[in-house]
Amino acid sequence: MLIRIAITTAALACAVVTPAAARAETLSVAVPFGDLDLTKDAGRRTLDVRLDRAARKVCGGAAPVRDLSQLRGHRDCMIGARTAYQAQVELALNNANARRVAVLADKIALLARF
């Protein structure tokens, strides 16, 4: 299972770089989460770390500290990345919770038979 962060960088790059470099380009990073238990806090925290790392990869690493326009561009890119994957995260969490409820229901039904 993967969450894919895909951002069109043209809008984000316009405030940061010259027009020649501001061409429309989609950057995409896949974030695996099949090994995580998203019904637990630890699993959700690990997913958050992975997603933040992927967003930084898409947005060009750490925020620049000397140029205010680049700092704004980086911040906007990070916000865009988080917005891009938020619906996928909610779906993954809902699916994990639904699977957990189904397993619990099966266990209760099995116990009720005895």
N, C-alpha and C positions, 0 to 999 in steps of 0.2 A: 504494500500500500504506500502510495506517495502523495504528497501535496506538492503541487507545482506552483512556483512563484513566477509569473510572467508579467513583465512590465514593458510597455512601449516607452522608450527612453527619450523620444523627441521632445515631449512636453517638459520632461524633467531637465533635459540638457540645455534647453533654450536659455534659461537664466544663468547658466553656469559657464558655457563654452561658446566659442565662436560659431556663427551660423553654418560653416562648412562641416563642423563636427556634430551639428544638431540634427542629423538625418534621422528619419524614423527607423528605429531598430528595436526588435523585441528580444529582451534577454530573459532567459528562463533557467530556473534551477529546480531540480527535483529534490524533495526532502522526504526521505524514507521514515516511516513511523510504524511499520508492521511489527517491529520488535518491542513496542512500548505498550504498556497497559494504561490506556487513556482514562480508565475509570479511577485511577489512583493519582494523587497529587504529584508524586515523583515522575510518573509518566508524562503528565501534562507539562511539568517544569522542563523535563528533558526535551520535549517537543518545542517548547518556547525557545529554548537555547538554540536548537537546530534551525528553527525558522529565523531567528535573529541573525545567526551566522550566515544563512543563505541570503537574507535581505542585504546584509553588509557586502556580500560577494557581488550581488547584482548592482548595488549602489556605489561600489568602488572603495570598499574598505572603511577605514576609520574616517570620521568627520574631519575635514580640514580645519585648522585652527587659526589660520592667518588671513583668510579671505572671506569676508562676510557673505558675498554672493555665492561662493562655493559652499559655505556652511549652510545657507538657506536651501540651495539646490540639493545637498546631501540629505538634509532634514526632510524636504519634500519627497525625495526618492524613498526614504525609509517609511514615511507615512503611506506613500503609494503602494509600496511592497506589502505593508501590513494590511492595508485595505484589500489588496488583490487576493491575499490568501485567507482572509478572515472567514468567508463563507465556507471554504473547504475545511477549515479547522472545526467550525461548528458542526458540519456534516459528519466529520470523523468522530467527534465527541458524542454526537447523538447516536451514531452507529455502535460505538463502543458501549454506551449505556444500554441501548436496546439489546445487544448481545448478552450483557450482564443480567438484565431483567429476564431474558428468555432462559438463561441457565438457572437462575434462581427459581423460576416458575417450574422448570423441569424437576429440580430437587424437591420442591414442595409437593408437587404431584406424586413423586416417587414415595416420599414419606407418608403422604395421605393414604397410600394403598396399604400400608402396614398397619 
